[in-house]
Amino acid sequence: MATSHADDLAAMRQRLEQLAGDLDVAGKRDRLDELQQLAGEPGLWDDVERAREVTTELSRVEGELARVDRLNERMDDLEVLDELAQEEDDASSASEVAAGLEAIRTELDRLDVITLLSGEYDAADAIVSVHAGEGGVDAMDWAHKLQRMYLRWAENRGYDTEVFDQSYGEEAGLKSTTFEVRGPDAYGFLNVEHGVHRLVRISPFDSQARRQTSFALVDVVPVLPELEGEIEIPEEELRFDVYRSSGPGGQSVNTTDSAVRVTHLPTGLVASCQNEKSQHQNKAVALRVIKAKLAELERQKRAEHLDDIRGGVQNVGFGSQIRSYVLHPYQMVKDLRSDFETGNVDNVLDGDLDDLIEAELRHRVRVAAEAETPPG
């Protein structure tokens, strides 16, 4: 007799219903109707910023609901297939049901992670900056590897990315880079990456093949169009520097001085852009990054965290790291906050970050719950 999966299917259905409640799927369906009406208004694009907010939220809500709907449809199909397998004593169909259940279990695990995102701006896009720290040319190479890691992670999730600025090292790697990640809950996932990342390996730049420890700072802020629009920066608080865009080794990639660096003088925040074709476009993008960072600063309202947000953080070295990546004498990635570790270093550096991100999100929930629990 073919194995029945009716009990597993019922348990899976119950879990999906629970997650749908946790994610407020019913409320999102009501919100979808509202957004579709707004998107259909003739004058929507008279206010480009407002139109972008509506269409971005519409896309996000549609994506979340489609994900739940697809899981429900797959559950329906598996329930029918399981009944047929029992009626016809078809072991092959029963095996197909088992495989389908495993795939749905994985999807439910991923959906469960989304319920951990309770921050006010977790649904927002993210601006990520990576700055080389202690370690010389190895640190610059490490910053470059981290940029690739995050871009690959975003690509694997179907997110859009745009690199705004890259400051290349004289020998190799990047002194700093800034890029945007656009997709549902991008900031919610990536903000756990904020901090110092430590790499231990045999240096490819050392003729004696000695072990080298290097560091890089990852800075993550949310893109908040509504707050950016409220932020007016007096012209005298800004310094604009125009320079020629360049690639590795100083090779010119532009024949005009179109790259723009903007410094907010009161805070020392800096943003650069050399990705666009014109100086005007680069200036606009750099200003948007500055406003996003100022919005984050305003949101936190804690002056003591300024050094964690600005690009010029001083202590990017020993004792300040949130995660270690060891390539020699053994292979291990360990997050020092959640204590999660994995030996699949190559996979992590190739963008497989979901387990590390999930572990830290769950760690944050545990810490918050313990803080709210009265002693005794």
C-alpha positions as CSV (number, residue, x, y, z in Angstrom):
1,M,0.0,0.0,0.0
2,A,1.3,3.4,-1.0
3,T,2.3,5.5,2.0
4,S,-0.3,8.1,3.0
5,H,0.9,11.7,3.7
6,A,-2.5,12.9,4.9
7,D,-1.3,13.8,8.4
8,D,1.8,15.6,7.1
9,L,-0.4,17.5,4.7
10,A,-2.8,18.5,7.4
11,A,0.0,19.7,9.7
12,M,1.6,21.6,6.8
13,R,-1.7,23.3,6.0
14,Q,-2.1,24.3,9.6
15,R,1.4,25.8,9.7
16,L,0.7,27.8,6.5
17,E,-2.6,29.1,8.0
18,Q,-0.7,30.2,11.1
19,L,2.0,32.0,9.1
20,A,-0.7,33.7,7.0
21,G,-2.2,35.0,10.2
22,D,1.2,36.1,11.5
23,L,1.9,37.9,8.2
24,D,-1.6,39.6,8.3
25,V,-2.4,38.2,4.8
26,A,-6.1,39.3,5.2
27,G,-5.0,42.9,6.0
28,K,-2.6,42.8,3.0
29,R,-5.4,41.8,0.7
30,D,-7.4,44.9,1.8
31,R,-4.3,47.0,1.4
32,L,-3.8,45.5,-2.1
33,D,-7.2,46.8,-3.1
34,E,-6.4,50.2,-1.9
35,L,-3.0,50.3,-3.7
36,Q,-4.6,49.1,-6.9
37,Q,-7.1,51.9,-6.8
38,L,-4.3,54.5,-6.1
39,A,-2.2,53.1,-8.9
40,G,-5.2,53.5,-11.3
41,E,-5.7,57.2,-10.5
42,P,-5.1,59.3,-13.6
43,G,-3.0,62.0,-11.8
44,L,-0.8,59.6,-9.9
45,W,2.4,60.4,-11.9
46,D,1.9,64.1,-11.4
47,D,3.8,63.5,-8.2
48,V,6.6,61.2,-9.2
49,E,7.8,60.5,-5.7
50,R,4.4,59.6,-4.5
51,A,3.8,57.4,-7.5
52,R,7.1,55.6,-6.8
53,E,6.0,54.9,-3.2
54,V,2.7,53.5,-4.3
55,T,4.0,51.3,-7.1
56,T,6.9,50.0,-4.8
57,E,4.5,49.1,-2.0
58,L,2.1,47.6,-4.6
59,S,4.8,45.4,-6.0
60,R,5.9,44.3,-2.5
61,V,2.4,43.4,-1.3
62,E,1.6,41.6,-4.6
63,G,4.8,39.5,-4.2
64,E,4.0,38.6,-0.6
65,L,0.4,37.5,-1.4
66,A,1.5,35.6,-4.5
67,R,4.0,33.7,-2.4
68,V,1.2,32.6,0.0
69,D,-1.2,31.9,-2.8
70,R,1.3,29.7,-4.6
71,L,1.9,27.6,-1.5
72,N,-1.9,27.1,-1.0
73,E,-2.2,26.0,-4.6
74,R,0.7,23.6,-4.2
75,M,-0.9,22.2,-1.0
76,D,-4.2,21.7,-2.9
77,D,-2.3,19.8,-5.7
78,L,-0.5,17.6,-3.3
79,E,-3.7,16.7,-1.4
80,V,-5.3,15.6,-4.6
81,L,-2.2,13.6,-5.6
82,D,-2.0,11.9,-2.2
83,E,-5.7,10.8,-2.5
84,L,-5.0,9.4,-6.0
85,A,-1.9,7.6,-4.7
86,Q,-4.0,5.9,-2.1
87,E,-6.8,5.0,-4.4
88,E,-4.5,3.5,-7.0
89,D,-1.8,2.2,-4.6
90,D,0.7,4.2,-6.6
91,A,4.1,4.3,-4.8
92,S,5.6,6.7,-7.4
93,S,2.9,9.3,-6.8
94,A,3.3,8.9,-3.1
95,S,7.0,9.6,-3.5
96,E,6.2,12.7,-5.5
97,V,4.0,13.9,-2.6
98,A,6.8,13.4,-0.2
99,A,9.2,15.4,-2.3
100,G,6.6,18.1,-2.7
101,L,6.1,18.3,1.0
102,E,9.8,18.7,1.6
103,A,9.9,21.6,-0.9
104,I,6.9,23.3,0.8
105,R,8.5,22.8,4.2
106,T,11.6,24.7,2.9
107,E,9.3,27.5,1.6
108,L,7.5,27.7,4.9
109,D,10.8,28.0,6.8
110,R,11.7,30.9,4.6
111,L,8.3,32.5,5.1
112,D,8.7,32.0,8.9
113,V,11.8,34.1,8.8
114,I,9.8,37.0,7.4
115,T,7.7,37.0,10.6
116,L,10.9,37.9,12.5
117,L,11.1,41.2,10.7
118,S,9.2,43.5,13.0
119,G,11.3,46.7,12.6
120,E,9.6,49.9,11.4
121,Y,11.6,50.1,8.2
122,D,12.4,46.4,7.6
123,A,10.3,46.4,4.4
124,A,12.5,49.2,2.9
125,D,15.2,49.0,0.3
126,A,18.8,49.2,1.7
127,I,21.9,51.2,1.0
128,V,25.0,49.2,1.8
129,S,28.5,50.6,2.2
130,V,31.7,48.6,2.7
131,H,34.9,50.2,4.0
132,A,38.3,48.5,4.2
133,G,39.7,48.6,7.7
134,E,43.0,47.2,9.2
135,G,44.9,44.9,7.0
136,G,46.3,47.0,4.1
137,V,45.8,45.6,0.6
138,D,44.3,42.4,2.1
139,A,41.6,44.5,3.7
140,M,40.8,46.2,0.4
141,D,40.6,42.8,-1.3
142,W,38.3,41.7,1.6
143,A,36.0,44.7,1.0
144,H,35.8,43.7,-2.6
145,K,34.9,40.1,-1.7
146,L,32.2,41.4,0.7
147,Q,30.7,43.5,-2.0
148,R,30.5,40.5,-4.3
149,M,29.0,38.4,-1.6
150,Y,26.1,40.8,-1.0
151,L,25.5,41.4,-4.7
152,R,25.4,37.6,-5.3
153,W,23.0,37.2,-2.3
154,A,20.7,39.9,-3.7
155,E,20.9,38.3,-7.2
156,N,19.9,34.9,-5.7
157,R,16.8,36.5,-4.1
158,G,15.8,38.2,-7.3
159,Y,16.6,41.7,-5.9
160,D,17.7,44.6,-8.0
161,T,21.1,46.2,-7.2
162,E,22.9,49.4,-8.3
163,V,26.5,50.3,-7.5
164,F,26.8,54.0,-6.8
165,D,30.5,54.3,-6.1
166,Q,33.7,52.3,-5.9
167,S,37.0,53.7,-4.6
168,Y,39.7,51.2,-5.8
169,G,42.9,50.3,-4.0
170,E,46.2,51.1,-5.6
171,E,47.2,47.4,-5.8
172,A,44.0,45.5,-5.5
173,G,40.5,45.5,-4.1
174,L,38.3,48.4,-2.9
175,K,38.9,51.1,-0.3
176,S,35.2,51.6,-0.2
177,T,32.0,51.0,-2.1
178,T,28.3,52.0,-1.9
179,F,25.4,50.2,-3.5
180,E,21.7,49.9,-3.2
181,V,19.7,46.7,-2.9
182,R,16.0,47.0,-3.9
183,G,13.5,44.3,-3.0
184,P,11.0,43.2,-0.4
185,D,12.4,43.4,3.1
186,A,15.9,44.1,1.8
187,Y,16.8,46.3,4.8
188,G,15.2,43.9,7.3
189,F,17.5,41.2,6.2
190,L,20.7,43.2,5.5
191,N,20.7,45.4,8.6
192,V,21.9,42.3,10.6
193,E,25.1,42.6,8.5
194,H,25.9,46.0,9.9
195,G,29.3,45.8,11.7
196,V,32.9,44.7,11.3
197,H,33.7,41.5,9.4
198,R,37.0,39.7,10.0
199,L,38.9,37.6,7.5
200,V,41.7,35.2,8.3
201,R,43.6,33.6,5.4
202,I,47.0,33.0,3.8
203,S,47.6,36.4,2.1
204,P,47.8,36.1,-1.7
205,F,49.7,39.4,-1.6
206,D,52.5,38.1,0.7
207,S,55.5,36.6,-1.1
208,Q,56.2,34.5,2.1
209,A,52.6,33.2,2.2
210,R,52.0,34.3,5.8
211,R,48.6,34.3,7.5
212,Q,46.9,37.6,7.4
213,T,44.0,39.0,9.4
214,S,42.0,41.8,7.8
215,F,38.9,43.8,8.5
216,A,36.1,45.6,6.7
217,L,33.1,47.6,8.0
218,V,29.7,47.0,6.5
219,D,27.3,49.9,7.0
220,V,23.5,49.5,6.1
221,V,20.8,52.1,6.2
222,P,17.2,52.0,4.9
223,V,16.0,53.9,1.9
224,L,13.1,56.0,3.3
225,P,11.7,58.2,0.5
226,E,9.1,59.7,2.9
227,L,11.8,60.9,5.3
228,E,14.2,61.9,2.6
229,G,11.6,64.2,1.2
230,E,11.2,65.9,4.6
231,I,14.9,66.5,5.0
232,E,16.1,69.9,3.8
233,I,19.8,70.4,4.0
234,P,21.1,74.0,3.9
235,E,23.5,74.6,1.1
236,E,26.2,75.8,3.5
237,E,26.2,72.4,5.3
238,L,27.2,70.6,2.1
239,R,30.6,70.4,0.3
240,F,30.6,69.1,-3.3
241,D,33.8,67.7,-4.8
242,V,33.9,66.8,-8.5
243,Y,36.4,64.4,-9.8
244,R,37.1,62.0,-12.6
245,S,35.7,58.5,-12.3
246,S,38.3,55.8,-12.4
247,G,38.6,52.0,-12.5
248,P,41.2,49.6,-11.1
249,G,44.7,50.9,-11.1
250,G,43.5,54.4,-11.8
251,Q,42.5,53.7,-15.4
252,S,40.1,56.4,-16.6
253,V,36.6,55.2,-17.4
254,N,35.4,58.8,-18.1
255,T,36.9,61.6,-20.0
256,T,35.1,64.3,-18.0
257,D,35.0,65.2,-14.3
258,S,31.5,63.8,-13.7
259,A,31.9,61.9,-10.4
260,V,30.6,63.7,-7.4
261,R,31.4,63.4,-3.7
262,V,29.1,65.1,-1.2
263,T,30.1,65.7,2.4
264,H,27.6,66.8,5.1
265,L,29.8,69.0,7.2
266,P,28.0,68.9,10.6
267,T,28.1,65.1,10.8
268,G,31.0,64.2,8.5
269,L,28.8,61.9,6.5
270,V,30.1,61.3,3.0
271,A,28.4,59.9,-0.1
272,S,29.9,59.5,-3.6
273,C,28.5,58.5,-7.0
274,Q,30.3,57.9,-10.3
275,N,27.9,55.4,-11.8
276,E,25.7,57.8,-13.8
277,K,26.7,59.5,-17.1
278,S,26.4,63.1,-16.0
279,Q,27.6,65.2,-13.1
280,H,24.0,66.3,-12.4
281,Q,22.8,62.7,-12.2
282,N,25.7,61.7,-9.9
283,K,25.0,64.7,-7.7
284,A,21.4,63.7,-7.3
285,V,22.2,60.1,-6.4
286,A,24.9,61.2,-3.9
287,L,22.4,63.6,-2.3
288,R,19.9,60.8,-2.0
289,V,22.4,58.6,-0.2
290,I,23.3,61.4,2.2
291,K,19.6,62.0,2.9
292,A,19.1,58.3,3.6
293,K,22.0,58.3,6.1
294,L,20.6,61.5,7.7
295,A,17.2,59.9,7.9
296,E,18.7,56.9,9.7
297,L,20.6,59.2,12.0
298,E,17.4,61.1,12.8
299,R,15.5,57.9,13.4
300,Q,18.0,56.5,15.8
301,K,18.3,59.8,17.8
302,R,21.4,58.6,19.5
303,A,24.4,60.7,19.0
304,E,26.7,58.0,20.4
305,H,26.0,55.8,17.4
306,L,27.2,58.4,14.9
307,D,30.5,56.5,14.4
308,D,28.6,53.3,13.6
309,I,26.7,55.1,10.8
310,R,29.3,57.4,9.2
311,G,31.9,56.1,6.8
312,G,34.8,57.2,9.0
313,V,34.4,54.7,11.8
314,Q,37.8,54.4,13.5
315,N,37.8,51.0,15.2
316,V,37.6,48.6,12.3
317,G,39.9,46.0,13.8
318,F,40.5,43.5,16.6
319,G,37.8,43.2,19.2
320,S,35.1,45.0,17.2
321,Q,34.0,42.3,14.7
322,I,30.5,40.8,14.5
323,R,31.5,37.8,12.3
324,S,34.7,35.9,11.5
325,Y,35.5,34.2,8.2
326,V,38.4,31.8,8.6
327,L,40.1,30.2,5.5
328,H,43.3,29.0,7.3
329,P,44.3,26.9,9.2
330,Y,40.7,25.6,9.0
331,Q,37.5,26.7,7.2
332,M,34.7,28.3,9.3
333,V,32.3,31.2,9.3
334,K,31.1,32.1,12.8
335,D,28.7,34.9,13.8
336,L,29.9,36.1,17.2
337,R,26.4,37.4,18.2
338,S,24.2,34.3,17.5
339,D,27.1,31.8,17.7
340,F,25.9,30.3,14.4
341,E,28.8,28.7,12.5
342,T,29.2,26.8,9.2
343,G,32.2,25.2,7.4
344,N,30.8,26.1,4.0
345,V,32.9,29.2,3.6
346,D,33.0,29.2,-0.2
347,N,29.2,29.0,-0.3
348,V,28.9,31.9,2.1
349,L,31.3,34.1,0.1
350,D,29.3,33.2,-3.0
351,G,26.2,34.7,-1.4
352,D,24.6,31.9,0.6
353,L,23.9,34.1,3.7
354,D,20.3,33.1,4.5
355,D,21.2,30.8,7.4
356,L,23.5,33.4,9.0
357,I,20.9,36.1,8.6
358,E,18.1,33.9,10.0
359,A,20.3,32.9,13.0
360,E,20.9,36.5,13.9
361,L,17.3,37.5,13.4
362,R,16.2,34.7,15.8
363,H,18.9,35.7,18.2
364,R,17.5,39.2,18.3
365,V,14.0,37.9,19.0
366,R,15.3,35.8,21.9
367,V,17.3,38.7,23.4
368,A,14.3,41.0,23.1
369,A,12.0,38.4,24.8
370,E,14.5,37.8,27.6
371,A,14.7,41.6,28.2
372,E,10.9,41.8,28.5
373,T,10.7,38.8,30.9
374,P,10.6,39.9,34.5
375,P,13.3,38.3,36.7
376,G,12.4,35.4,39.1
